Every structure is written in C-alpha cells, then in structure tokens.
Amino acid sequence: MAVLKVIEVLANSEKSWEDATKNAVKHASKTVKNIKSVYIQDQSAMVKGDDVTEFRVNVKLTFEVK
C-alpha cells in the first residue's frame, strides 16, 4: 500500500497556464520527490492595458511518501 500526500502550490508564467503548471511541477520537484499527479484547482491571469501579462495557477500536487 502506498501513502500519498497532497500539497498546494501557486505558480506563474508569462506564456500560458500549461507552462505555469509545468513550472509548479519543476520547482516543487527540487524538494518533493515521487510526484504522481497534478490537479489544477484555479486559473487566473494578470492584465496590463489590453494584454494578458501573466498566467497563474493554483495546483494540488500528489506525491508518494516513502
């Protein structure tokens, strides 16, 4: 039987929500090992003038505790 833990991570990107999600996993994996899945809880964007300048995600990362 595996023991899984869930943590909440906020991340951003200037490119897309997908890139922000990848950034969340990449940054979290520096200290959290055995990440198994990511659940995108919320998405938002910052706007300046007429342009979207930043994409933000609030994700839940699930990882196995060894």
Residue pairs with C-beta under 8 A, 6 or more apart in sequence:
2 64
3 64
3 65
4 36
4 62
4 63
4 64
4 65
5 62
5 63
5 64
5 65
6 60
6 61
6 62
7 28
7 32
7 60
7 61
7 63
8 41
8 58
8 59
8 60
8 61
9 24
9 27
9 28
9 58
9 59
9 60
9 61
10 24
10 56
10 57
10 58
10 59
11 20
11 21
11 23
11 24
11 27
11 56
11 57
11 59
12 20
12 23
12 54
12 55
12 56
12 57
13 19
13 20
13 22
13 23
13 54
13 55
14 53
14 54
14 55
15 55
16 55
17 40
17 43
17 55
17 57
19 55
20 55
20 56
20 57
21 38
21 40
21 57
21 59
24 38
24 57
24 59
24 61
25 35
25 38
25 61
28 35
28 61
29 35
32 61
32 63
33 63
33 66
34 63
34 64
34 65
34 66
35 61
35 62
35 63
36 62
36 63
36 64
37 61
37 62
38 59
38 60
38 61
38 62
39 59
39 60
39 62
40 57
40 58
40 59
41 57
41 58
41 59
41 60
42 57
42 58
43 55
43 56
43 57
43 58
44 55
44 56
44 57
45 52
45 53
45 54
45 55
45 56
46 52
46 53
46 54
46 56
47 53
